[in-house]
Amino acid sequence: MTLKILPLQSQYTLSLLLRAVNNKNITSANQIYHYIKKGVYSTGIRVFNSLPKSIQNVSGNPKQFKSALMNYLYAHSYSINEYFNVNKE
């Protein structure tokens, strides 16, 4: 029996991505760029943009997006720095 508990770094990635997807209509990217250039929202957008296209494509359906994202994170547990290094390819 597997417990399906995400490691801490994957929980952080999950939170970043859910926040970015759930709040993408609040402000335009241009407005937030100067305000929180290196903040959590900006990092969430960067992480989202480096997700596989199959997961990005379901971001309009929150339940399906979270399910696909969690399955991806169970298989790929990285810190944020490792995530960006691995997903550069």
Secondary structure as a PSIPRED ss2 file (coil, helix, strand):
# PSIPRED VFORMAT (PSIPRED V4.0)

   1 M C   1.000  0.000  0.000
   2 T C   1.000  0.000  0.000
   3 L C   1.000  0.000  0.000
   4 K C   1.000  0.000  0.000
   5 I C   1.000  0.000  0.000
   6 L C   1.000  0.000  0.000
   7 P C   1.000  0.000  0.000
   8 L H   0.000  1.000  0.000
   9 Q H   0.000  1.000  0.000
  10 S H   0.000  1.000  0.000
  11 Q H   0.000  1.000  0.000
  12 Y H   0.000  1.000  0.000
  13 T H   0.000  1.000  0.000
  14 L H   0.000  1.000  0.000
  15 S H   0.000  1.000  0.000
  16 L H   0.000  1.000  0.000
  17 L H   0.000  1.000  0.000
  18 L H   0.000  1.000  0.000
  19 R H   0.000  1.000  0.000
  20 A H   0.000  1.000  0.000
  21 V H   0.000  1.000  0.000
  22 N H   0.000  1.000  0.000
  23 N C   1.000  0.000  0.000
  24 K C   1.000  0.000  0.000
  25 N C   1.000  0.000  0.000
  26 I C   1.000  0.000  0.000
  27 T C   1.000  0.000  0.000
  28 S C   1.000  0.000  0.000
  29 A H   0.000  1.000  0.000
  30 N H   0.000  1.000  0.000
  31 Q H   0.000  1.000  0.000
  32 I H   0.000  1.000  0.000
  33 Y H   0.000  1.000  0.000
  34 H H   0.000  1.000  0.000
  35 Y H   0.000  1.000  0.000
  36 I C   1.000  0.000  0.000
  37 K C   1.000  0.000  0.000
  38 K C   1.000  0.000  0.000
  39 G C   1.000  0.000  0.000
  40 V H   0.000  1.000  0.000
  41 Y H   0.000  1.000  0.000
  42 S H   0.000  1.000  0.000
  43 T H   0.000  1.000  0.000
  44 G H   0.000  1.000  0.000
  45 I H   0.000  1.000  0.000
  46 R H   0.000  1.000  0.000
  47 V H   0.000  1.000  0.000
  48 F H   0.000  1.000  0.000
  49 N H   0.000  1.000  0.000
  50 S C   1.000  0.000  0.000
  51 L C   1.000  0.000  0.000
  52 P C   1.000  0.000  0.000
  53 K H   0.000  1.000  0.000
  54 S H   0.000  1.000  0.000
  55 I H   0.000  1.000  0.000
  56 Q H   0.000  1.000  0.000
  57 N C   1.000  0.000  0.000
  58 V C   1.000  0.000  0.000
  59 S C   1.000  0.000  0.000
  60 G C   1.000  0.000  0.000
  61 N C   1.000  0.000  0.000
  62 P H   0.000  1.000  0.000
  63 K H   0.000  1.000  0.000
  64 Q H   0.000  1.000  0.000
  65 F H   0.000  1.000  0.000
  66 K H   0.000  1.000  0.000
  67 S H   0.000  1.000  0.000
  68 A H   0.000  1.000  0.000
  69 L H   0.000  1.000  0.000
  70 M H   0.000  1.000  0.000
  71 N H   0.000  1.000  0.000
  72 Y H   0.000  1.000  0.000
  73 L H   0.000  1.000  0.000
  74 Y H   0.000  1.000  0.000
  75 A H   0.000  1.000  0.000
  76 H C   1.000  0.000  0.000
  77 S C   1.000  0.000  0.000
  78 Y C   1.000  0.000  0.000
  79 S C   1.000  0.000  0.000
  80 I H   0.000  1.000  0.000
  81 N H   0.000  1.000  0.000
  82 E H   0.000  1.000  0.000
  83 Y H   0.000  1.000  0.000
  84 F H   0.000  1.000  0.000
  85 N H   0.000  1.000  0.000
  86 V H   0.000  1.000  0.000
  87 N C   1.000  0.000  0.000
  88 K C   1.000  0.000  0.000
  89 E C   1.000  0.000  0.000
